[in-house]
Amino acid sequence: MNPTARAELFFLARALIVGMAIVAAAGLVGRAAVDSLRIHHQEKRITVTGSATRRIRSDSIVWEASVRSQDPSMTAAYKKLASDMPVLVQFVEGHGVPDAEIATSSTAVSEVHPRDQNGVFQDQVIASYIVEQHLTVTSKDIAKVEKVSREVTDLLDRGIYVHSEAPLYIYTNLSALKIQMLADASRDARARAEQIATNTGAALGGLLAARMGVLQINPAFSTEVSAEGNNDKTTLDKDVLGVVTASFAVR
């Protein structure tokens, strides 16, 4: 190889090495810039769950009773019901429940079919008819309606087939309660986050996000939880649990 060719080859190799070094350096600088950007913009947060509980008392009651009559003759069954239902209404009104708080349903009719000797229903044969009507009381006077619900079975002694359902106890101010529970649970979440930040030597910043779970309304002293939320209607006194999941910035 002549001296000129050797010099050109040496120059080309040196240029290639320098180029590769520049590319590598640029890659390192670019990656460092990206890592720096990630560190600079890294989101630091604390996510905690705050809770609040409150004992409430139902402010409304719903009670239902029904009168039923059964007879082989539909006409006779209707007549018996037509005479018994007014007695039930009068009994309830006689205990101080105003007419505006009483509602009656339409009459429901069902057929009773006998079985043959093999226990098979005889669909073509009607042994008797059952006619039934419901009375519903919705009231704020819980003690009064409770008393009626217990004593209405006295009508059985008068030949009236009456069935009394267990009263339902309702709390009607749930909208305002949810707001109060949200505030209480949020304060608890903030206190928990501040404690964690203090223990780890960090400073707690502002709220980044918050989400309230469904309310759990349980009988008093019960702590049952469900994903859909509980709404107890079987007891007068209830315990309400509200939960808030909150994220706070950390400095």
Beta strands, then each sheet from edge to edge (+ up, - down):
strand 1: 45-57
strand 2: 60-71
strand 3: 102-104
strand 4: 108-112
strand 5: 128-139
strand 6: 162-164
strand 7: 168-170
strand 8: 204-212
strand 9: 216-219
strand 10: 237-250
sheet 1: 1+ 10- 8+
sheet 2: 1+ 10- 9+
sheet 3: 3+ 5- 2+ 6-
sheet 4: 3+ 5- 2+ 7-
sheet 5: 3+ 5- 4+
end
